[in-house]
Every structure is written in C-alpha cells, then in structure tokens.
Amino acid sequence: MIQMQNLPGVTNHLEFTANKLGEYPGRCNILCGRAHSQMLFTVKVVTPAEYKLYLETLKGGQA
C-alpha cells in the first residue's frame, strides 16, 4: 500500500516498479470531505511499447 498527501500548491511525484501488467484500482483513504467517496482512480500497468504508443497519441493531440 502507498499513501501520500495532496496539498494545495504542492506537486507530488510517485515512482514504483510494477511486477505484473494489469489495472489496479485506487481510492482516497482519508475522509477528506463531501466528495471523498468519488475520489477513485485506476493505475494501468502496460508494456514499454504500449506506453510509448500512448505518449505518441498525446503528442498527436497537441495543436
């Protein structure tokens, strides 16, 4: 399990090495306010080739 605080004006960085491809759910684990139950996210672990393709699609969206 990984925990980190989100504070206004502070940019967080997180790096880890995944052992397996797939999608992993995450959620806010501190009762932080009215939208707490909606603070969900998914981490998607892909191959380096899939990630490179994803980055290329982001660059293609820039005008």
C-alpha positions as CSV (number, residue, x, y, z in Angstrom):
1,M,0.0,0.0,0.0
2,I,1.2,3.5,-0.9
3,Q,-0.1,6.7,0.8
4,M,0.6,10.3,0.0
5,Q,-1.0,13.6,0.9
6,N,-2.3,16.0,-1.7
7,L,-1.8,19.6,-0.6
8,P,-2.8,22.8,-2.5
9,G,0.2,24.2,-4.4
10,V,2.3,21.1,-3.9
11,T,3.1,18.7,-6.8
12,N,3.6,15.1,-5.8
13,H,5.7,12.6,-7.6
14,L,5.5,8.8,-7.2
15,E,7.5,6.1,-8.8
16,F,7.3,2.4,-8.3
17,T,8.1,-0.8,-10.2
18,A,5.1,-3.0,-11.0
19,N,5.6,-6.8,-11.1
20,K,2.6,-7.5,-13.3
21,L,0.7,-6.0,-16.2
22,G,-2.9,-5.0,-15.5
23,E,-5.2,-2.4,-14.0
24,Y,-5.2,-1.6,-10.3
25,P,-7.9,0.4,-8.5
26,G,-7.1,3.1,-6.1
27,R,-9.1,5.4,-3.8
28,C,-8.7,8.2,-1.4
29,N,-8.1,6.6,2.0
30,I,-8.6,9.7,4.3
31,L,-12.1,11.1,5.0
32,C,-11.4,14.4,3.3
33,G,-14.7,16.0,2.6
34,R,-18.0,15.7,0.7
35,A,-16.6,14.2,-2.5
36,H,-14.4,11.6,-0.6
37,S,-16.4,8.6,-2.0
38,Q,-15.9,9.8,-5.5
39,M,-12.1,10.0,-5.3
40,L,-11.4,6.9,-7.3
41,F,-8.6,6.2,-9.8
42,T,-7.1,3.3,-11.8
43,V,-3.4,2.7,-12.4
44,K,-2.8,0.9,-15.7
45,V,0.4,-1.0,-16.0
46,V,1.4,-1.6,-19.6
47,T,4.4,-2.7,-21.7
48,P,7.0,-0.1,-22.6
49,A,5.8,-0.3,-26.3
50,E,2.2,0.3,-25.2
51,Y,3.3,3.3,-23.1
52,K,5.4,4.7,-26.0
53,L,2.3,4.5,-28.3
54,Y,0.2,6.2,-25.6
55,L,2.7,9.1,-25.3
56,E,2.7,9.4,-29.1
57,T,-1.1,9.8,-29.1
58,L,-0.8,12.5,-26.5
59,K,1.7,14.4,-28.7
60,G,-0.7,14.0,-31.7
61,G,-3.4,15.8,-29.8
62,Q,-1.4,19.0,-29.5
63,A,-2.2,21.7,-32.0
